[in-house]
């Protein structure tokens, strides 16, 4: 039971961290969603948005954070 509790606390802390990152990104108006590599196709009655650049950036940042967390847990 204690491992489930620790896992839930860790997941909650990660969600809080993600929320804080989005708050800071909004305050400093970081161009998440408008980075080079984000594709936006528009037609007369349709629009398709594919955030490739933003997804890659978030993946790199999240991988780095998780690597550092696992490194310090050892």
WOCOR-V864941 format. One record per residue. N is the residue number from 1. RES is the residue in one letter. SS is DSSP state (@ for helix, = for strand, . for the rest). PSI is psi in degrees with one decimal (* if undefined). OMEGA is omega in whole degrees, 0 to 359 (* if undefined). Layout:
BEGIN
n = {N/N}
res = {RES/RES}
ss = {SS/SS}
psi = {PSI/PSI}
omega = {OMEGA/OMEGA}
END
This chain:
BEGIN
n = {1/2/3/4/5/6/7/8/9/10/11/12/13/14/15/16/17/18/19/20/21/22/23/24/25/26/27/28/29/30/31/32/33/34/35/36/37/38/39/40/41/42/43/44/45/46/47/48/49/50/51/52/53/54/55/56/57/58/59/60/61/62/63/64/65/66/67/68/69/70/71/72/73/74}
res = {X/X/X/X/X/X/X/X/X/X/X/X/X/X/X/X/X/X/X/X/X/X/X/X/X/X/X/X/X/X/X/X/X/X/X/X/X/X/X/X/X/X/X/X/X/X/X/X/X/X/X/X/X/X/X/X/X/X/X/X/X/X/X/X/X/X/X/X/X/X/X/X/X/X}
ss = {./@/@/@/@/@/@/@/@/@/@/@/@/@/@/@/@/@/@/@/@/@/@/@/@/@/@/././././././././././=/=/=/=/=/././././=/=/=/=/=/@/@/@/@/@/@/@/@/@/@/@/@/@/@/@/@/@/@/@/@/@/@/.}
psi = {-33.9/-30.5/-34.5/-41.3/-43.3/-39.6/-40.1/-39.7/-41.8/-43.9/-39.7/-41.7/-38.4/-37.9/-39.5/-42.9/-42.3/-40.5/-40.7/-38.2/-42.5/-35.2/-44.2/-40.0/-34.9/-36.4/-39.2/6.8/54.0/142.5/45.0/126.3/-9.0/28.8/158.9/134.2/-14.3/122.6/135.3/112.3/130.8/139.3/-165.0/-47.9/19.5/159.8/134.9/126.7/123.6/105.0/67.5/-48.0/-44.4/-40.3/-41.6/-43.8/-46.2/-35.7/-42.6/-45.3/-44.7/-39.8/-41.2/-43.7/-45.1/-35.9/-45.7/-39.3/-43.1/-32.3/-40.1/-16.0/-18.9/*}
omega = {182/179/177/178/178/180/178/178/178/179/178/178/177/177/177/178/178/178/178/178/179/176/179/179/178/181/182/182/172/187/177/184/178/181/172/184/174/184/179/179/180/173/179/184/182/177/177/180/180/185/182/181/179/179/179/179/179/178/179/181/180/177/179/179/180/176/180/177/180/179/182/179/183/*}
END
